[in-house]
Amino acid sequence: MPELRVAIAGLGAASKLVLPSFSSVEGVKLAAASDLRAEARAKFTTTYGLPAYDDIAQLCAAPDIDAVWIETPNHLHCEHAILAASHGKHVICAKPLATTLDECDRMIAAAKENGVRLLVGHSKVLDTPVAAMADIVKSGRLGRAIQIDTLLYNDWLRRPRLAEELDENLGAGFILRQAPHLIDIASAIMGARPTQVRALTGSWDDKMPTAGNCAALVQYEGGAFANISLNGYGYFDSSELTFGIGSMGDARAAGAKPKSRGTPLSAAEKYAAASETRERGPAQPFFGLTIVSCERGVIRQSPSGLLVYTDDGCEEISLPPPKGRAAELIELLDALRENRDVFPNGAFGKQTLAVCLAILRSAREGRDVALQG
Ligand SMILES: NC(=O)c1ccc[n+]([C@@H]2O[C@H](COP(=O)([O-])OP(=O)(O)OC[C@H]3O[C@@H](n4cnc5c(N)ncnc54)[C@H](O)[C@@H]3O)[C@@H](O)[C@H]2O)c1
């Protein structure tokens, strides 16, 4: 198969996690970019010597591109994914897949009609430890998964944010930006369909108009459940509970002083403040703390693999080195070579969004929310 030429649409914070991965994947080539901001385009072209378009439609129409990695704001994912697919480009789309289930359906249909793959980007199911926990559950070695606890405390509300990133009416805000990760983790490991959600959310930072914490119980087909806990106010980082290792496999400073209390910023302020590139660390990534309880044992992560607790004691399983954000490129490439669908695909992304929207609805209406089959 010829080299897969991948373009990036949206050169903000997420793209900084993605761009360093290209050089590590054989068979993939960074090809171009698109952004509305002239300074971001100029920086990309200077750094990579590649074209950067101000109009994403031009990028999608370019003949020397095979796939578009969409890193634009949530409310643009649907429009941009359909645009890319309609030009015959494969799509990697940042989570959450979209802002409504109807948008997800249209994206899935566009990918199908145009014979291209639709892969959810930045999903933690692509992290080696999460995939390995899902494999153990699937193997049946510990019996069925009965309960998954997954918890994340971070500083999401303390990072530079635009007002539109906090706006739940635009399909943004802390819950829609961060809960997809924990839902993906729980659903992939459980390997079953979520059927019902009961949740509470809180909004306790008067300068940041978004829910900033949440507790959700998600029930799955067969009766098992996941207990999801999220808190983004920044006073505590749950990497203190995961061997001091964070979501990039990086070492985190324990007891770090919270950054100054934020307010939404202008675009000029946000992109100036968010200019540093985050480096991937050597350890397996931890997106919070996840404990998987099965009928005959428990699984959790260690810095280099998994810890499996059974009647025979605790066994540590080593895992292959972390892939970081090269995982999406490898998954797309493998799927094309093996002539199969990608994972996580559009249907999985839609399922996760359905749980997210149910969390918001359950909290708003104070009741259980059933999910469609
Ligand atoms: N920030 C993260 O660490 C992170 C991690 C994983 C996934 N994501 C996801 O990535 C997406 C983007 O988040 P972000 O944090 O990078 O936001 P951001 O605001 O930092 O970047 C978004 C970029 O998209 C550009 N943009 C806006 N409209 C555009 C258009 N019509 N055409 C081309 N470019 C356009 C903006 O100028 C900006 O550079 C979101 O869906 C988010 O959920 C973010």
The ligand as an ORCA input file, in Angstrom:
! r2SCAN-3c Opt
* xyz 0 1
  N      -7.045     19.999     24.206
  C      -6.772     18.712     24.320
  O      -5.839     18.298     25.047
  C      -7.607     17.701     23.540
  C      -7.265     16.370     23.648
  C      -7.984     15.442     22.920
  C      -9.018     15.835     22.105
  N      -9.374     17.124     22.035
  C     -10.474     17.493     21.128
  O      -9.929     18.219     20.032
  C     -10.872     19.183     19.575
  C     -10.193     20.541     19.583
  O      -9.829     20.850     20.912
  P      -8.586     21.804     21.219
  O      -8.372     21.739     22.676
  O      -7.453     21.526     20.305
  O      -9.225     23.208     20.844
  P      -8.436     24.505     20.427
  O      -9.391     25.641     20.571
  O      -7.137     24.572     21.146
  O      -8.120     24.265     18.871
  C      -9.108     24.247     17.886
  C      -8.452     24.753     16.610
  O      -9.387     24.635     15.543
  C      -9.277     25.817     14.754
  N     -10.506     25.997     13.989
  C     -11.706     26.463     14.428
  N     -12.596     26.469     13.402
  C     -11.939     25.989     12.318
  C     -12.311     25.777     10.967
  N     -13.559     26.044     10.531
  N     -11.387     25.300     10.115
  C     -10.130     25.011     10.537
  N      -9.713     25.215     11.816
  C     -10.615     25.692     12.676
  C      -9.022     26.924     15.770
  O      -8.474     28.076     15.169
  C      -8.035     26.211     16.696
  O      -6.701     26.353     16.261
  C     -12.071     19.094     20.507
  O     -13.053     18.302     19.900
  C     -11.537     18.384     21.738
  O     -12.526     17.604     22.398
  C      -8.669     18.090     22.728
*
